[in-house]
Amino acid sequence: AAFSIDPSFLYVQVITHPLYSSTTINNDIALLKLSSPVTLTPRISPVCLAPSALSILPGTRCFTTGWGRTATTSKSSVKQKYTERITTHLLTVQDNVSCFLLVLASPLILQQTGVPIISPALCKQIWGQNTITDAMICAGASGSSSCQGDSGGPLVCERSGVWSLVGSVSWGINTCDTRFPGVYARISQLRSWIDTTIASN
């Protein structure tokens, strides 16, 4: 069956964070301005944005969802951003074998997994003191992880019955080894820019 695109999901503008760095992957966030408002349904609902003052205790179980890879690879590497950069529209040409493996590893059903929040101190021990910034939050290293194709996807946490968007999938080890924490853009740290940008657009 052919996939149809709901016109309400078409975007007219991509607004990237002015301090985004493709080298450090800091401030890794972009906003999409849609061509028209989204119609909310039982399957489509908004989530609260984490407030600037939000503090989440290490060990808190949060959830991430996505359509990305569900299998790890054996190729070793330090880290790799999970996404094709939307700002530059870079595409990677894959050979037939790699393309076939990517298709096999991508799900047909939206995936969800629970991941514990990792303290900044521990995350810096794993990834490096100068690698993890205040605009990043780490989660995982617990047997499941986000992976390539999940970038921009949500990391949500529940408190007193209210779900908040705490992070956005950013980067991690390119083998998707679940012993390593994934790194997410920290919404609370970026909230001021998000609010200002939405208000002016």
Beta strands, then each sheet from edge to edge (+ up, - down):
strand 1: 11-16
strand 2: 30-34
strand 3: 48-49
strand 4: 61-66
strand 5: 80-81
strand 6: 111-118
strand 7: 136-140
strand 8: 154-159
strand 9: 162-172
strand 10: 181-186
sheet 1: 1+ 2-
sheet 2: 3+ 9+ 5-
sheet 3: 3+ 9+ 8- 4+ 6- 7+ 10-
end
